[in-house]
Amino acid sequence: MDSSKVTKSPVLPADQKWTFEKRKGGYESDITAMVRRMLEDETIREDQKRAWERWRNDPANLK
């Protein structure tokens, strides 16, 4: 893989507090609710999308 195509991940403040609300009508863990909330941030969502694409297309994972 060409590492020059890898972008830097967003840097979040160490004291960042994520406010989240669990979905009603069924079970949802705190971490799932927090991740769902974090993915509402465009920079985090794009970073995770690129990371998934890199992982999915890595030839080492195709063994």
N, C-alpha and C positions, 0 to 999 in steps of 0.2 A: 504494500500500500504506500502511496506517496504521502509522506507526512506533511508536505507543504500545503496540502488541501485541508488539513485538520485545523479548525478554528479554535480560538481560545474560548473556554467556557466562561459564562458570566460569573463575576465575583460578587457575592452577596455580603452585606454587612454581617459581622459576627453576632450582633445583637438583634438581628431580624426576627420578628415574631410573626408567625403566620396565623391569622385568625381563620378559623374554618368552622363549618357547621355540618354535622352528619346528615345524610339523607334520611328522610322520614319514610316510614312504611317498611323497613327492613333493616337488617344488620349491616353496619359499616364500621370498620375499625377506625380509631383515631388517625392512624398513619395513612390509611387509604383516603380519608377525608382531607388530610393535610396535603398529600401528593396531588389529589385532584385540584385542590385550591392553588397549589404552586404552579400547576400546568396552565392556569389561567394567565400567568405572566408570559408574554410573547417571547422574551429572550430565553426563558427556561424551556418553554415548549420547543422552540427551534433547536436549542442545544441538544435536547433529548432526542429529537427526531434525527438529527445528524449522527448522534452517537449510535442510535439503533441501526441506521443505514450502514454505518461503518462496521458494526458488529455483524450484521446480517450478510454483508458482502465480503467479509474477511475469508480468504481461502483456507485459513487454518481451521475454521469452524466447519468446513465441509468434509472433514475426514470421516 
